[in-house]
Amino acid sequence: MGPARLHVVCGGGTGAQLLRSLQELGYRISVGPLSELDDDAKTAVVLGLDVVCLPQDGDARARALARVRSLLAEADGVVLTPFAVGRGNLESLSLAAELPLRIPLYLVVGGEFGLRDYTGGEATRVYRHLRSRATAVPRSFHELLPLLVERFPPG
């Protein structure tokens, strides 16, 4: 069976340290969707993780989003980091909101979400839904890691 596969939805550098920590613990990790220029995408590439970047081209973008949906559906667990949300990455939250209920979702709070919502409230509505269905809502990565280790013991 091997180590658990965790999918991380992050952005703006909010997932970089977590990605490193999860890799050190031996988890299989996928990441995305991200912009190719995002710091978390760069970290994921350097670590050799399975990362999905979103191109601007319509057909390529649709294929990348389908890939993220597949990774989410195949994950043993999903982690959502406290990234800022604007029109360009609202899809990240929306894809996480489609996550099947059988897959545990860990929503790292990291402060007041409304201060990170640059969509006029649309992201806040999706975030509230995610928070209501989350398996756990840790305040920080320090609180998150023990929860993940307990649920998904490292190899």
N, CA and C atoms as an extended XYZ file, in Angstrom:
465
Properties=species:S:1:pos:R:3:atomname:S:1:resname:S:1:resid:I:1 pbc="F F F"
N         0.819       -1.199        0.000 N   MET     1
C         0.000        0.000        0.000 CA  MET     1
C         0.860        1.258        0.000 C   MET     1
N         1.882        1.313        0.821 N   GLY     2
C         2.796        2.441        0.820 CA  GLY     2
C         2.288        3.615        1.632 C   GLY     2
N         3.064        4.695        1.611 N   PRO     3
C         2.695        5.884        2.390 CA  PRO     3
C         1.444        6.562        1.827 C   PRO     3
N         0.755        7.275        2.701 N   ALA     4
C        -0.450        8.005        2.289 CA  ALA     4
C        -0.096        9.074        1.260 C   ALA     4
N        -1.054        9.339        0.374 N   ARG     5
C        -0.889       10.416       -0.598 CA  ARG     5
C        -1.739       11.582       -0.154 C   ARG     5
N        -1.084       12.696        0.083 N   LEU     6
C        -1.761       13.916        0.498 CA  LEU     6
C        -1.705       14.936       -0.633 C   LEU     6
N        -2.824       15.591       -0.851 N   HIS     7
C        -2.868       16.676       -1.835 CA  HIS     7
C        -2.925       17.979       -1.067 C   HIS     7
N        -2.075       18.926       -1.448 N   VAL     8
C        -2.009       20.223       -0.774 CA  VAL     8
C        -2.483       21.307       -1.734 C   VAL     8
N        -3.487       22.058       -1.291 N   VAL     9
C        -3.979       23.224       -2.026 CA  VAL     9
C        -3.406       24.426       -1.290 C   VAL     9
N        -2.536       25.154       -1.974 N   CYS    10
C        -1.817       26.242       -1.311 CA  CYS    10
C        -1.571       27.369       -2.302 C   CYS    10
N        -0.722       28.289       -1.945 N   GLY    11
C        -0.374       29.387       -2.838 CA  GLY    11
C         0.311       30.516       -2.097 C   GLY    11
N         1.049       31.304       -2.845 N   GLY    12
C         1.695       32.477       -2.273 CA  GLY    12
C         2.754       32.166       -1.239 C   GLY    12
N         3.333       30.968       -1.303 N   GLY    13
C         4.359       30.587       -0.340 CA  GLY    13
C         3.817       29.997        0.950 C   GLY    13
N         2.487       29.890        1.090 N   THR    14
C         1.902       29.397        2.339 CA  THR    14
C         2.098       27.899        2.550 C   THR    14
N         2.476       27.184        1.496 N   GLY    15
C         2.639       25.739        1.622 CA  GLY    15
C         4.070       25.254        1.598 C   GLY    15
N         5.024       26.126        1.331 N   ALA    16
C         6.413       25.707        1.117 CA  ALA    16
C         6.970       24.878        2.274 C   ALA    16
N         6.894       25.381        3.482 N   GLN    17
C         7.449       24.647        4.629 CA  GLN    17
C         6.677       23.362        4.882 C   GLN    17
N         5.373       23.407        4.724 N   LEU    18
C         4.559       22.207        4.908 CA  LEU    18
C         4.962       21.135        3.905 C   LEU    18
N         5.147       21.512        2.647 N   LEU    19
C         5.556       20.548        1.620 CA  LEU    19
C         6.863       19.873        2.005 C   LEU    19
N         7.817       20.673        2.498 N   ARG    20
C         9.104       20.111        2.926 CA  ARG    20
C         8.901       19.125        4.085 C   ARG    20
N         8.097       19.529        5.063 N   SER    21
C         7.862       18.683        6.243 CA  SER    21
C         7.173       17.380        5.863 C   SER    21
N         6.162       17.458        4.999 N   LEU    22
C         5.448       16.249        4.576 CA  LEU    22
C         6.362       15.314        3.804 C   LEU    22
N         7.222       15.891        2.975 N   GLN    23
C         8.155       15.053        2.222 CA  GLN    23
C         9.141       14.364        3.176 C   GLN    23
N         9.635       15.094        4.174 N   GLU    24
C        10.563       14.510        5.146 CA  GLU    24
C         9.909       13.362        5.911 C   GLU    24
N         8.595       13.454        6.135 N   LEU    25
C         7.872       12.393        6.834 CA  LEU    25
C         7.587       11.195        5.926 C   LEU    25
N         7.840       11.340        4.633 N   GLY    26
C         7.707       10.218        3.709 CA  GLY    26
C         6.384       10.112        2.974 C   GLY    26
N         5.537       11.136        3.057 N   TYR    27
C         4.261       11.093        2.348 CA  TYR    27
C         4.468       11.284        0.849 C   TYR    27
N         3.553       10.724        0.073 N   ARG    28
C         3.484       11.025       -1.358 CA  ARG    28
C         2.642       12.287       -1.454 C   ARG    28
N         3.099       13.278       -2.195 N   ILE    29
C         2.454       14.591       -2.171 CA  ILE    29
C         2.165       15.071       -3.583 C   ILE    29
N         0.942       15.578       -3.744 N   SER    30
C         0.594       16.296       -4.968 CA  SER    30
C         0.161       17.696       -4.552 C   SER    30
N         0.301       18.634       -5.483 N   VAL    31
C         0.066       20.041       -5.174 CA  VAL    31
C        -0.623       20.707       -6.352 C   VAL    31
N        -1.572       21.612       -6.043 N   GLY    32
C        -2.143       22.406       -7.112 CA  GLY    32
C        -3.627       22.645       -6.915 C   GLY    32
N        -4.173       23.474       -7.738 N   PRO    33
C        -3.562       24.159       -8.880 CA  PRO    33
C        -2.793       25.403       -8.441 C   PRO    33
N        -1.736       25.695       -9.169 N   LEU    34
C        -0.903       26.861       -8.874 CA  LEU    34
C        -0.480       27.566      -10.160 C   LEU    34
N        -0.149       28.819      -10.019 N   SER    35
C         0.487       29.546      -11.107 CA  SER    35
C         1.936       29.070      -11.194 C   SER    35
N         2.486       29.004      -12.401 N   GLU    36
C         3.881       28.581      -12.562 CA  GLU    36
C         4.843       29.502      -11.830 C   GLU    36
N         4.458       30.748      -11.607 N   LEU    37
C         5.326       31.720      -10.952 CA  LEU    37
C         5.170       31.732       -9.437 C   LEU    37
N         4.250       30.950       -8.905 N   ASP    38
C         3.987       30.928       -7.473 CA  ASP    38
C         5.157       30.299       -6.718 C   ASP    38
N         5.483       30.850       -5.546 N   ASP    39
C         6.576       30.318       -4.736 CA  ASP    39
C         6.338       28.865       -4.342 C   ASP    39
N         5.084       28.502       -4.056 N   ASP    40
C         4.792       27.116       -3.702 CA  ASP    40
C         5.022       26.186       -4.892 C   ASP    40
N         4.725       26.639       -6.094 N   ALA    41
C         4.983       25.828       -7.290 CA  ALA    41
C         6.483       25.610       -7.453 C   ALA    41
N         7.248       26.661       -7.247 N   LYS    42
C         8.714       26.541       -7.359 CA  LYS    42
C         9.254       25.559       -6.325 C   LYS    42
N         8.750       25.647       -5.091 N   THR    43
C         9.184       24.721       -4.042 CA  THR    43
C         8.818       23.289       -4.415 C   THR    43
N         7.585       23.076       -4.894 N   ALA    44
C         7.136       21.735       -5.267 CA  ALA    44
C         8.004       21.148       -6.376 C   ALA    44
N         8.373       21.969       -7.347 N   VAL    45
C         9.224       21.499       -8.451 CA  VAL    45
C        10.603       21.112       -7.922 C   VAL    45
N        11.184       21.957       -7.074 N   VAL    46
C        12.503       21.666       -6.507 CA  VAL    46
C        12.478       20.370       -5.703 C   VAL    46
N        11.372       20.127       -4.976 N   LEU    47
C        11.248       18.913       -4.168 CA  LEU    47
C        10.882       17.689       -5.005 C   LEU    47
N        10.578       17.898       -6.283 N   GLY    48
C        10.226       16.788       -7.163 CA  GLY    48
C         8.828       16.251       -6.928 C   GLY    48
N         7.933       17.101       -6.467 N   LEU    49
C         6.561       16.681       -6.178 CA  LEU    49
C         5.705       16.721       -7.437 C   LEU    49
N         4.561       16.086       -7.362 N   ASP    50
C         3.580       16.085       -8.451 CA  ASP    50
C         2.793       17.387       -8.338 C   ASP    50
N         3.146       18.371       -9.158 N   VAL    51
C         2.517       19.692       -9.070 CA  VAL    51
C         1.788       20.006      -10.371 C   VAL    51
N         0.600       20.604      -10.242 N   VAL    52
C        -0.177       21.004      -11.409 CA  VAL    52
C        -0.221       22.519      -11.450 C   VAL    52
N         0.365       23.072      -12.515 N   CYS    53
C         0.321       24.515      -12.738 CA  CYS    53
C        -0.732       24.820      -13.794 C   CYS    53
N        -1.389       25.949      -13.630 N   LEU    54
C        -2.468       26.319      -14.543 CA  LEU    54
C        -1.975       27.279      -15.614 C   LEU    54
N        -1.947       26.827      -16.853 N   PRO    55
C        -1.620       27.744      -17.949 CA  PRO    55
C        -2.814       28.660      -18.236 C   PRO    55
N        -2.587       29.709      -18.964 N   GLN    56
C        -3.663       30.644      -19.299 CA  GLN    56
C        -4.505       30.144      -20.477 C   GLN    56
N        -3.910       29.320      -21.341 N   ASP    57
C        -4.602       28.802      -22.513 CA  ASP    57
C        -5.818       27.981      -22.098 C   ASP    57
N        -6.953       28.189      -22.737 N   GLY    58
C        -8.206       27.541      -22.376 CA  GLY    58
C        -8.174       26.031      -22.359 C   GLY    58
N        -7.697       25.394      -23.461 N   ASP    59
C        -7.684       23.933      -23.528 CA  ASP    59
C        -6.690       23.338      -22.537 C   ASP    59
N        -5.506       23.913      -22.466 N   ALA    60
C        -4.488       23.411      -21.540 CA  ALA    60
C        -4.934       23.631      -20.099 C   ALA    60
N        -5.603       24.737      -19.845 N   ARG    61
C        -6.109       25.027      -18.506 CA  ARG    61
C        -7.178       24.011      -18.106 C   ARG    61
N        -8.065       23.687      -19.009 N   ALA    62
C        -9.116       22.702      -18.732 CA  ALA    62
C        -8.504       21.340      -18.415 C   ALA    62
N        -7.450       20.947      -19.148 N   ARG    63
C        -6.774       19.678      -18.877 CA  ARG    63
C        -6.102       19.701      -17.501 C   ARG    63
N        -5.492       20.835      -17.162 N   ALA    64
C        -4.829       20.956      -15.856 CA  ALA    64
C        -5.851       20.883      -14.720 C   ALA    64
N        -6.992       21.524      -14.887 N   LEU    65
C        -8.037       21.469      -13.858 CA  LEU    65
C        -8.586       20.052      -13.717 C   LEU    65
N        -8.721       19.338      -14.831 N   ALA    66
C        -9.166       17.949      -14.775 CA  ALA    66
C        -8.142       17.095      -14.027 C   ALA    66
N        -6.875       17.383      -14.233 N   ARG    67
C        -5.804       16.656      -13.521 CA  ARG    67
C        -5.904       16.910      -12.012 C   ARG    67
N        -6.157       18.159      -11.612 N   VAL    68
C        -6.294       18.476      -10.186 CA  VAL    68
C        -7.496       17.733       -9.604 C   VAL    68
N        -8.604       17.728      -10.324 N   ARG    69
C        -9.789       16.985       -9.852 CA  ARG    69
C        -9.445       15.512       -9.619 C   ARG    69
N        -8.694       14.942      -10.524 N   SER    70
C        -8.292       13.546      -10.402 CA  SER    70
C        -7.390       13.343       -9.181 C   SER    70
N        -6.427       14.225       -8.988 N   LEU    71
C        -5.531       14.118       -7.835 CA  LEU    71
C        -6.300       14.250       -6.524 C   LEU    71
N        -7.248       15.168       -6.485 N   LEU    72
C        -8.065       15.345       -5.281 CA  LEU    72
C        -8.879       14.078       -4.994 C   LEU    72
N        -9.479       13.519       -6.018 N   ALA    73
C       -10.325       12.337       -5.839 CA  ALA    73
C        -9.520       11.103       -5.425 C   ALA    73
N        -8.235       11.058       -5.790 N   GLU    74
C        -7.382        9.914       -5.474 CA  GLU    74
C        -6.613       10.087       -4.171 C   GLU    74
N        -6.685       11.262       -3.566 N   ALA    75
C        -5.907       11.551       -2.358 CA  ALA    75
C        -6.460       10.800       -1.149 C   ALA    75
N        -5.566       10.461       -0.239 N   ASP    76
C        -5.985        9.894        1.045 CA  ASP    76
C        -6.457       11.016        1.966 C   ASP    76
N        -5.916       12.209        1.780 N   GLY    77
C        -6.287       13.378        2.561 CA  GLY    77
C        -5.893       14.638        1.812 C   GLY    77
N        -6.561       15.737        2.134 N   VAL    78
C        -6.298       17.016        1.473 CA  VAL    78
C        -6.059       18.070        2.537 C   VAL    78
N        -5.053       18.914        2.293 N   VAL    79
C        -4.736       20.024        3.183 CA  VAL    79
C        -4.914       21.316        2.414 C   VAL    79
N        -5.609       22.268        3.019 N   LEU    80
C        -5.807       23.589        2.440 CA  LEU    80
C        -5.078       24.591        3.324 C   LEU    80
N        -4.090       25.283        2.768 N   THR    81
C        -3.308       26.251        3.543 CA  THR    81
C        -3.991       27.620        3.517 C   THR    81
N        -3.574       28.527        4.392 N   PRO    82
C        -4.218       29.847        4.467 CA  PRO    82
C        -3.680       30.853        3.441 C   PRO    82
N        -3.985       30.630        2.169 N   PHE    83
C        -3.521       31.531        1.114 CA  PHE    83
C        -4.572       32.599        0.820 C   PHE    83
N        -4.107       33.717        0.271 N   ALA    84
C        -5.011       34.791       -0.151 CA  ALA    84
C        -5.728       34.344       -1.426 C   ALA    84
N        -6.997       34.741       -1.564 N   VAL    85
C        -7.784       34.309       -2.720 CA  VAL    85
C        -8.297       35.518       -3.490 C   VAL    85
N        -7.931       35.543       -4.771 N   GLY    86
C        -8.441       36.547       -5.697 CA  GLY    86
C        -9.101       35.832       -6.858 C   GLY    86
N        -9.501       36.581       -7.871 N   ARG    87
C       -10.158       35.972       -9.037 CA  ARG    87
C        -9.266       34.934       -9.716 C   ARG    87
N        -7.952       35.150       -9.689 N   GLY    88
C        -7.024       34.259      -10.378 CA  GLY    88
C        -6.885       32.879       -9.758 C   GLY    88
N        -7.169       32.753       -8.461 N   ASN    89
C        -7.015       31.442       -7.824 CA  ASN    89
C        -8.264       30.987       -7.062 C   ASN    89
N        -9.395       31.602       -7.352 N   LEU    90
C       -10.657       31.180       -6.742 CA  LEU    90
C       -10.956       29.719       -7.086 C   LEU    90
N       -10.487       29.282       -8.250 N   GLU    91
C       -10.691       27.883       -8.664 CA  GLU    91
C       -10.087       26.906       -7.663 C   GLU    91
N        -9.015       27.316       -6.990 N   SER    92
C        -8.385       26.436       -6.009 CA  SER    92
C        -9.366       26.069       -4.909 C   SER    92
N       -10.080       27.078       -4.403 N   LEU    93
C       -11.087       26.809       -3.371 CA  LEU    93
C       -12.258       26.020       -3.943 C   LEU    93
N       -12.695       26.408       -5.121 N   SER    94
C       -13.851       25.754       -5.732 CA  SER    94
C       -13.592       24.275       -5.980 C   SER    94
N       -12.389       23.927       -6.422 N   LEU    95
C       -12.045       22.521       -6.637 CA  LEU    95
C       -12.042       21.758       -5.315 C   LEU    95
N       -11.507       22.373       -4.277 N   ALA    96
C       -11.501       21.724       -2.960 CA  ALA    96
C       -12.927       21.511       -2.461 C   ALA    96
N       -13.836       22.417       -2.816 N   ALA    97
C       -15.235       22.296       -2.392 CA  ALA    97
C       -15.930       21.103       -3.055 C   ALA    97
N       -15.386       20.617       -4.166 N   GLU    98
C       -15.943       19.447       -4.858 CA  GLU    98
C       -15.451       18.131       -4.261 C   GLU    98
N       -14.554       18.202       -3.297 N   LEU    99
C       -13.941       17.019       -2.711 CA  LEU    99
C       -14.992       16.069       -2.151 C   LEU    99
N       -14.913       14.779       -2.496 N   PRO   100
C       -15.856       13.804       -1.921 CA  PRO   100
C       -15.749       13.774       -0.397 C   PRO   100
N       -16.863       13.603        0.280 N   LEU   101
C       -16.886       13.621        1.741 CA  LEU   101
C       -16.054       12.499        2.357 C   LEU   101
N       -15.808       11.428        1.639 N   ARG   102
C       -15.023       10.320        2.175 CA  ARG   102
C       -13.547       10.687        2.359 C   ARG   102
N       -13.107       11.765        1.728 N   ILE   103
C       -11.704       12.171        1.811 CA  ILE   103
C       -11.557       13.246        2.888 C   ILE   103
N       -10.713       13.005        3.888 N   PRO   104
C       -10.526       13.984        4.961 CA  PRO   104
C        -9.921       15.288        4.437 C   PRO   104
N       -10.480       16.391        4.930 N   LEU   105
C       -10.000       17.727        4.569 CA  LEU   105
C        -9.495       18.413        5.826 C   LEU   105
N        -8.267       18.903        5.763 N   TYR   106
C        -7.645       19.633        6.864 CA  TYR   106
C        -7.492       21.077        6.416 C   TYR   106
N        -8.240       21.951        7.062 N   LEU   107
C        -8.295       23.360        6.677 CA  LEU   107
C        -7.514       24.176        7.697 C   LEU   107
N        -6.312       24.609        7.327 N   VAL   108
C        -5.471       25.385        8.240 CA  VAL   108
C        -5.974       26.828        8.231 C   VAL   108
N        -6.374       27.309        9.412 N   VAL   109
C        -7.038       28.609        9.509 CA  VAL   109
C        -6.085       29.768        9.241 C   VAL   109
N        -5.035       29.898       10.011 N   GLY   110
C        -4.048       30.943        9.775 CA  GLY   110
C        -4.580       32.367        9.844 C   GLY   110
N        -5.550       32.650       10.682 N   GLY   111
C        -6.086       34.010       10.814 CA  GLY   111
C        -7.444       34.162       10.158 C   GLY   111
N        -7.918       35.383       10.136 N   GLU   112
C        -9.253       35.712        9.610 CA  GLU   112
C        -9.281       35.587        8.088 C   GLU   112
N       -10.115       34.685        7.571 N   PHE   113
C       -10.156       34.457        6.126 CA  PHE   113
C       -10.602       35.701        5.372 C   PHE   113
N       -11.557       36.439        5.904 N   GLY   114
C       -12.068       37.619        5.210 CA  GLY   114
C       -10.982       38.604        4.817 C   GLY   114
N        -9.894       38.632        5.562 N   LEU   115
C        -8.778       39.530        5.242 CA  LEU   115
C        -7.966       39.031        4.047 C   LEU   115
N        -8.183       37.763        3.654 N   ARG   116
C        -7.476       37.186        2.511 CA  ARG   116
C        -8.392       37.022        1.301 C   ARG   116
N        -9.627       37.493        1.404 N   ASP   117
C       -10.610       37.351        0.328 CA  ASP   117
C       -10.622       38.621       -0.516 C   ASP   117
N       -10.154       38.494       -1.750 N   TYR   118
C       -10.117       39.625       -2.684 CA  TYR   118
C       -11.096       39.400       -3.831 C   TYR   118
N       -12.198       38.705       -3.528 N   THR   119
C       -13.194       38.380       -4.554 CA  THR   119
C       -14.532       39.036       -4.284 C   THR   119
N       -14.601       39.930       -3.320 N   GLY   120
C       -15.872       40.564       -2.996 CA  GLY   120
C       -16.805       39.648       -2.211 C   GLY   120
N       -16.244       38.662       -1.533 N   GLY   121
C       -17.046       37.784       -0.693 CA  GLY   121
C       -17.326       36.415       -1.275 C   GLY   121
N       -17.078       36.228       -2.568 N   GLU   122
C       -17.346       34.925       -3.187 CA  GLU   122
C       -16.476       33.830       -2.564 C   GLU   122
N       -15.204       34.131       -2.352 N   ALA   123
C       -14.300       33.149       -1.745 CA  ALA   123
C       -14.715       32.838       -0.309 C   ALA   123
N       -15.207       33.824        0.408 N   THR   124
C       -15.644       33.607        1.793 CA  THR   124
C       -16.798       32.619        1.842 C   THR   124
N       -17.701       32.697        0.898 N   ARG   125
C       -18.824       31.743        0.854 CA  ARG   125
C       -18.313       30.310        0.634 C   ARG   125
N       -17.371       30.152       -0.278 N   VAL   126
C       -16.811       28.821       -0.540 CA  VAL   126
C       -16.035       28.348        0.690 C   VAL   126
N       -15.280       29.243        1.296 N   TYR   127
C       -14.481       28.912        2.478 CA  TYR   127
C       -15.382       28.446        3.627 C   TYR   127
N       -16.499       29.104        3.826 N   ARG   128
C       -17.424       28.684        4.889 CA  ARG   128
C       -17.922       27.264        4.654 C   ARG   128
N       -18.222       26.952        3.401 N   HIS   129
C       -18.643       25.592        3.073 CA  HIS   129
C       -17.520       24.604        3.402 C   HIS   129
N       -16.302       24.930        2.988 N   LEU   130
C       -15.167       24.054        3.253 CA  LEU   130
C       -14.960       23.866        4.755 C   LEU   130
N       -15.080       24.931        5.482 N   ARG   131
C       -14.879       24.862        6.934 CA  ARG   131
C       -15.948       23.972        7.585 C   ARG   131
N       -17.170       24.037        7.085 N   SER   132
C       -18.251       23.241        7.680 CA  SER   132
C       -18.085       21.747        7.417 C   SER   132
N       -17.389       21.373        6.344 N   ARG   133
C       -17.202       19.958        6.025 CA  ARG   133
C       -15.804       19.441        6.375 C   ARG   133
N       -14.951       20.311        6.906 N   ALA   134
C       -13.576       19.922        7.215 CA  ALA   134
C       -13.515       18.856        8.308 C   ALA   134
N       -12.576       17.968        8.170 N   THR   135
C       -12.305       16.943        9.172 CA  THR   135
C       -11.699       17.583       10.411 C   THR   135
N       -10.804       18.546       10.188 N   ALA   136
C       -10.156       19.280       11.277 CA  ALA   136
C        -9.821       20.673       10.775 C   ALA   136
N        -9.808       21.618       11.721 N   VAL   137
C        -9.518       23.014       11.395 CA  VAL   137
C        -8.413       23.516       12.337 C   VAL   137
N        -7.187       23.037       12.108 N   PRO   138
C        -6.079       23.482       12.956 CA  PRO   138
C        -5.751       24.952       12.699 C   PRO   138
N        -5.231       25.612       13.712 N   ARG   139
C        -4.889       27.036       13.593 CA  ARG   139
C        -3.557       27.264       12.901 C   ARG   139
N        -2.708       26.229       12.882 N   SER   140
C        -1.366       26.394       12.324 CA  SER   140
C        -0.841       25.055       11.828 C   SER   140
N         0.295       25.093       11.137 N   PHE   141
C         0.934       23.861       10.684 CA  PHE   141
C         1.447       23.067       11.888 C   PHE   141
N         1.817       23.780       12.945 N   HIS   142
C         2.269       23.124       14.177 CA  HIS   142
C         1.166       22.221       14.730 C   HIS   142
N        -0.083       22.648       14.640 N   GLU   143
C        -1.224       21.829       15.078 CA  GLU   143
C        -1.604       20.782       14.025 C   GLU   143
N        -1.363       21.091       12.760 N   LEU   144
C        -1.745       20.191       11.670 CA  LEU   144
C        -0.931       18.906       11.628 C   LEU   144
N         0.379       19.009       11.717 N   LEU   145
C         1.242       17.845       11.510 CA  LEU   145
C         0.908       16.672       12.439 C   LEU   145
N         0.687       16.889       13.744 N   PRO   146
C         0.316       15.740       14.583 CA  PRO   146
C        -1.006       15.091       14.156 C   PRO   146
N        -1.938       15.888       13.671 N   LEU   147
C        -3.210       15.338       13.194 CA  LEU   147
C        -3.005       14.432       11.990 C   LEU   147
N        -2.155       14.884       11.069 N   LEU   148
C        -1.866       14.078        9.878 CA  LEU   148
C        -1.123       12.792       10.231 C   LEU   148
N        -0.136       12.899       11.125 N   VAL   149
C         0.641       11.737       11.533 CA  VAL   149
C        -0.251       10.712       12.232 C   VAL   149
N        -1.202       11.203       13.037 N   GLU   150
C        -2.104       10.289       13.724 CA  GLU   150
C        -3.017        9.569       12.724 C   GLU   150
N        -3.569       10.309       11.774 N   ARG   151
C        -4.493        9.728       10.790 CA  ARG   151
C        -3.774        8.893        9.740 C   ARG   151
N        -2.599        9.368        9.337 N   PHE   152
C        -1.823        8.713        8.273 CA  PHE   152
C        -0.401        8.459        8.779 C   PHE   152
N        -0.214        7.413        9.568 N   PRO   153
C         1.122        7.157       10.119 CA  PRO   153
C         2.159        7.064        8.993 C   PRO   153
N         3.284        7.791        9.133 N   PRO   154
C         4.332        7.744        8.101 CA  PRO   154
C         4.893        6.340        7.960 C   PRO   154
N         5.379        6.062        6.729 N   GLY   155
C         5.937        4.753        6.393 CA  GLY   155
C         6.939        4.302        7.384 C   GLY   155
